[in-house]
């Protein structure tokens, strides 16, 4: 079954940055954006995974730039932005997707996990915005499409036991999207977030809490969960609609997911 609904060349001439591109949603989105004609800079910490992704994109005729980057580091992100500028000029599509899910009971005091989620899911997104927002504004000023798209989660709005810190970080991202539109929308920059339900990625593998792990494992077995390509096609669609259209918040759920 294919998630593809867009036609080749839809994003021709666009320059995209994808964070968290070494696996899951980020990897699938980078591949799809390239297939639709965009030049894609792929950012993540795992260079070996980025190299493998770049080989596939190049073999399919796409244009890709590998930039091993830890988005929790402002310095590394700034260096990545400079590299994209040198190679291709300004960026007009940013998919701030890097994130981590570490679920635990608050009383367990897994403070290192709390901080890891805040650093990546919140600060990593803010660092990404910091280094690319001027480029997005410049693209919009020139009359070109400009997109800032983030990855949130249904956990931003659902009340899920033991997901407190993760859900809090994703609620931040969803509300940030609403607020940024008031500033960037009037400048011609579209701001959007996708809020997926259960996606078959490696993200649940990071969950060590037995109850949460069991919940996710059961969902993966009991229903047809989303695939990364489903979310990737949604991101590509958000960036492909006419410039005056801003699809601001899209919740993507497996049909069979009840929670």
C-alpha positions as CSV (number, residue, x, y, z in Angstrom):
1,X,0.0,0.0,0.0
2,X,1.4,3.4,-1.0
3,X,1.0,6.6,0.9
4,X,1.9,8.7,-2.2
5,X,-0.7,11.1,-3.4
6,X,1.4,13.9,-4.8
7,X,3.0,14.0,-8.2
8,X,6.7,14.2,-9.2
9,X,8.1,17.7,-9.3
10,X,5.6,19.3,-6.8
11,X,8.4,20.7,-4.8
12,X,10.8,21.5,-7.6
13,X,13.1,24.4,-6.8
14,X,12.5,24.2,-3.0
15,X,15.4,23.9,-0.5
16,X,14.5,21.9,2.6
17,X,16.1,21.1,5.9
18,X,14.9,18.0,7.8
19,X,16.1,17.4,11.4
20,X,15.9,13.9,13.0
21,X,16.5,12.5,9.5
22,X,18.3,9.4,10.5
23,X,15.2,7.3,11.1
24,X,11.4,7.2,11.2
25,X,9.4,10.2,10.1
26,X,12.4,12.4,9.4
27,X,14.1,9.8,7.2
28,X,10.9,9.1,5.2
29,X,10.1,12.8,4.8
30,X,13.6,13.7,3.6
31,X,13.3,10.9,1.0
32,X,9.9,12.0,-0.1
33,X,10.7,15.7,-0.3
34,X,13.7,14.8,-2.5
35,X,11.6,12.6,-4.7
36,X,9.2,15.6,-5.2
37,X,12.0,17.7,-6.5
38,X,13.3,19.6,-3.4
39,X,17.0,19.9,-2.5
40,X,17.2,18.3,1.0
41,X,19.7,18.9,3.8
42,X,19.5,16.0,6.3
43,X,20.4,16.6,9.9
44,X,20.8,14.1,12.7
45,X,23.6,12.8,15.0
46,X,24.0,9.4,13.3
47,X,26.2,10.0,10.3
48,X,26.1,6.4,9.1
49,X,22.3,6.5,8.9
50,X,22.4,9.8,7.1
51,X,25.0,8.5,4.6
52,X,22.8,5.5,3.8
53,X,19.8,7.8,3.3
54,X,21.8,10.1,1.1
55,X,22.8,7.1,-1.1
56,X,19.2,6.2,-1.7
57,X,18.2,9.8,-2.4
58,X,21.1,10.2,-4.9
59,X,20.5,6.9,-6.6
60,X,16.9,8.0,-7.2
61,X,18.1,11.2,-8.8
62,X,17.6,13.5,-5.8
63,X,19.8,16.3,-4.4
64,X,20.9,15.8,-0.8
65,X,23.4,17.3,1.7
66,X,24.5,15.3,4.7
67,X,25.1,17.4,7.8
68,X,25.7,15.4,11.0
69,X,24.2,17.7,13.7
70,X,23.0,17.6,17.3
71,X,20.1,20.0,17.3
72,X,20.5,20.6,21.1
73,X,23.7,22.4,20.2
74,X,23.1,26.0,18.9
75,X,26.7,26.0,17.6
76,X,26.3,22.8,15.5
77,X,23.0,24.0,14.1
78,X,24.5,27.4,13.2
79,X,27.3,25.6,11.4
80,X,24.8,23.4,9.5
81,X,22.8,26.5,8.4
82,X,26.0,28.1,7.1
83,X,26.8,24.9,5.2
84,X,23.4,24.9,3.5
85,X,23.8,28.6,2.7
86,X,27.2,28.0,1.1
87,X,25.9,25.0,-0.9
88,X,22.5,26.1,-2.1
89,X,21.7,29.5,-0.7
90,X,18.6,30.2,1.5
91,X,16.2,27.6,2.9
92,X,12.5,27.8,2.3
93,X,11.2,24.6,3.9
94,X,12.2,23.6,7.5
95,X,10.9,20.4,9.0
96,X,11.8,20.5,12.7
97,X,11.2,16.9,13.5
98,X,13.9,15.7,15.9
99,X,12.5,14.4,19.1
100,X,12.6,11.7,21.8
101,X,10.0,9.9,23.9
102,X,11.0,8.7,27.4
103,X,7.9,7.7,29.4
104,X,7.9,7.2,33.2
105,X,5.9,7.8,36.3
106,X,6.7,11.3,37.7
107,X,7.4,9.8,41.1
108,X,10.2,7.7,39.6
109,X,12.2,11.0,39.3
110,X,13.8,10.1,36.0
111,X,15.2,13.6,35.9
112,X,17.8,12.8,33.2
113,X,15.0,11.6,30.9
114,X,13.0,14.8,31.7
115,X,15.9,17.0,30.7
116,X,16.7,14.9,27.6
117,X,13.1,15.4,26.3
118,X,13.0,19.1,27.1
119,X,16.5,19.7,25.5
120,X,15.6,17.9,22.3
121,X,11.8,18.3,21.9
122,X,11.7,21.9,23.0
123,X,15.1,23.5,22.9
124,X,16.1,21.6,19.8
125,X,13.1,23.0,17.9
126,X,13.8,26.5,19.2
127,X,17.5,26.2,18.1
128,X,16.3,25.1,14.6
129,X,14.0,28.1,14.4
130,X,16.7,30.4,15.5
131,X,19.1,29.5,12.7
132,X,16.6,29.3,9.9
133,X,13.8,31.8,10.5
134,X,15.6,34.6,8.8
135,X,16.0,32.5,5.7
136,X,12.3,31.6,5.7
137,X,11.3,35.3,6.1
138,X,13.6,36.2,3.2
139,X,12.0,33.5,0.9
140,X,8.6,34.8,1.7
141,X,9.7,38.4,1.1
142,X,10.8,37.3,-2.4
143,X,7.3,35.9,-3.0
144,X,8.3,32.3,-2.7
145,X,6.6,29.6,-0.5
146,X,8.1,29.4,2.9
147,X,7.3,26.7,5.4
148,X,8.1,26.0,9.1
149,X,6.7,22.6,9.9
150,X,7.1,20.8,13.3
151,X,6.4,17.3,14.6
152,X,4.1,17.3,17.6
153,X,2.0,14.4,18.8
154,X,-1.6,13.5,19.8
155,X,0.1,13.4,23.3
156,X,-0.1,17.2,23.1
157,X,-3.8,17.0,23.8
158,X,-4.6,13.5,25.1
159,X,-4.2,12.7,28.8
160,X,-2.0,9.7,28.9
161,X,-0.7,8.4,32.2
162,X,3.1,8.5,32.7
163,X,3.5,10.7,29.5
164,X,3.6,13.9,31.5
165,X,6.9,15.3,30.4
166,X,6.8,14.1,26.9
167,X,3.2,15.4,26.5
168,X,4.2,18.7,28.0
169,X,7.0,19.1,25.4
170,X,4.6,18.3,22.6
171,X,1.9,20.6,23.9
172,X,4.6,23.3,23.8
173,X,5.2,22.6,20.2
174,X,1.5,22.6,19.2
175,X,0.9,25.9,21.0
176,X,4.1,27.4,19.7
177,X,2.7,26.8,16.2
178,X,-0.4,28.8,16.9
179,X,1.5,31.7,18.4
180,X,4.2,31.8,15.7
181,X,1.5,32.1,13.0
182,X,0.5,35.5,14.5
183,X,4.0,36.8,13.7
184,X,5.2,34.8,10.8
185,X,1.9,34.4,8.9
186,X,1.7,38.1,8.2
187,X,5.2,37.9,6.8
188,X,4.1,35.2,4.4
189,X,5.7,32.3,6.3
190,X,3.4,29.3,6.8
191,X,3.7,27.6,10.2
192,X,2.3,24.1,10.7
193,X,2.5,21.1,13.0
194,X,1.6,17.5,12.4
195,X,0.3,15.5,15.4
196,X,0.6,11.8,14.7
197,X,-0.9,9.0,16.7
198,X,0.8,5.6,16.8
199,X,3.5,5.4,14.1
200,X,5.6,2.3,13.5
201,X,9.1,3.9,14.2
202,X,11.9,3.3,16.6
203,X,10.6,5.9,19.0
204,X,8.7,3.4,21.3
205,X,12.0,1.4,21.6
206,X,13.3,4.2,23.9
207,X,10.4,3.7,26.3
208,X,11.5,1.7,29.4
209,X,8.3,1.9,31.5
210,X,6.7,-1.6,31.3
211,X,3.1,-0.3,31.2
212,X,3.8,2.2,28.4
213,X,5.8,-0.3,26.5
214,X,3.0,-2.8,26.7
215,X,0.5,-0.3,25.5
216,X,2.5,0.6,22.4
217,X,3.4,-3.0,21.7
218,X,-0.3,-4.0,21.9
219,X,-1.3,-1.1,19.5
220,X,1.3,-2.2,17.0
221,X,-0.1,-5.7,17.0
222,X,-3.8,-4.9,17.3
223,X,-4.3,-2.2,14.6
224,X,-2.8,-1.0,11.4
225,X,-0.5,1.7,12.7
226,X,0.7,4.6,10.7
227,X,3.9,4.2,8.7
228,X,6.5,7.0,8.5
229,X,5.7,7.4,4.8
230,X,2.1,8.4,5.8
231,X,3.4,11.3,7.9
232,X,6.0,12.1,5.2
233,X,3.3,12.5,2.6
234,X,1.3,14.7,4.9
235,X,4.3,17.0,5.5
236,X,4.9,17.1,1.7
237,X,1.2,18.0,1.1
238,X,1.4,20.9,3.7
239,X,4.3,22.3,1.8
240,X,2.7,21.8,-1.6
241,X,-0.6,23.6,-1.3
242,X,-0.9,27.1,-2.8
243,X,1.2,29.7,-1.0
244,X,-1.9,31.5,0.5
245,X,-3.0,28.3,2.1
246,X,-1.7,27.4,5.6
247,X,-2.7,24.0,6.9
248,X,-1.8,24.8,10.5
249,X,-2.5,21.7,12.6
250,X,-3.1,18.2,11.3
251,X,-3.8,15.3,13.5
252,X,-3.0,12.0,11.9
253,X,-4.4,8.8,13.5
254,X,-4.6,5.2,12.5
255,X,-8.2,4.5,11.8
256,X,-8.3,1.8,14.5
257,X,-6.6,3.8,17.3
258,X,-9.2,4.7,19.9
259,X,-6.9,6.5,22.4
